[in-house]
Amino acid sequence: MGSASNLSELESQIRQQHSKLSKRLQQVAHYVLENPNSIAFDTVAVIAKAADVPPSTLIRFANAFNYSGFNELKQIFRQHLVDETTSYTQRAKLVKALSDDHPRETPLDILHEFANENSQAMLQLAQQTSPEKLQQALDILASADNIYLIGQRRSFSVASYFTYALRHLECRAFLIDGLGGMYEEQLSMVGANDAVVSISFSPYAQETVNLNKLASKAGAKQIMITDSLVSPLAEYSDVCFVVKEAKVDAFRSQSASLCLVQSIAVALAFKQGSTPEEYVLPNR
């Protein structure tokens, strides 16, 4: 078991391992699950006093879940708190309030860090993506009568680009945008010969999860792009791609996800027999 990369993973690990923990560590587990804001904001000394354990027990708790120390575990709670803050202005203020060092200030500093982090994320995507999953995804898309694409909030741009690319391959691709709140109505005709592609990252869009359930009942094949195998999307997937996007402070990129869907679209073009020249997308 590796260390969790987000709060959903950590909470799942704590619940799974709870019965195996000592009584002291179970005491910490209860406090951690019930007081996430305390973990994010308070010092180790304050948390230890509130949980009624020695500070060393907090360190042992973090080590039990493969963190090097309790401060590393705290970052998971801090990141979740920031992710839940939708306003970029408020998010930036929260990052400064939580930061233990001086955040980068100049636009060039931010550009350099995003470029570096995106580079690492792209390398990880190339190294860790299963060729079998890629082939399975291609087979599903190639044989589908209709392809429905779902992506809410920050995932919307990835879903809309994928729809655009699939349309240029003359696929019957439909973006579920929920215009007028008609999410289920837009997916009401989905059937067993169709494919659904869903993109969602923590905190997961409930609209996307609800549509996954609907597609599952209809028997449609489902391709998921998400950030964890304990994502609620994974439960309904036939193929699940776990993508770790670059992150600078509270702000996550989309470069790896866009790279993945573009690669799948181009691979599908070759599978259908298109030449590279035929696939070139117009400048729009």
Secondary structure, DSSP 4 states (H G I P E B T S, - for coil): -PPPSSHHHHHHHHHHHGGGS-HHHHHHHHHHHH-HHHHHHS-HHHHHHHHTS-HHHHHHHHHHTT-SSHHHHHHHHHHHHHHT---HHHHHHHHHHH-SSPPP-SHHHHHHHHHHHHHHHHHHHHHHS-HHHHHHHHHHHHH-S-EEEEE-GGGHHHHHHHHHHHHHTT--EEEE--GGG-HHHHTTT--TT-EEEEE--SSPPHHHHHHHHHHHHHT-EEEEEES-TTSTTGGG-SEEEE----EETTEE--HHHHHHHHHHHHHHHHHTT--HHHHPPP--
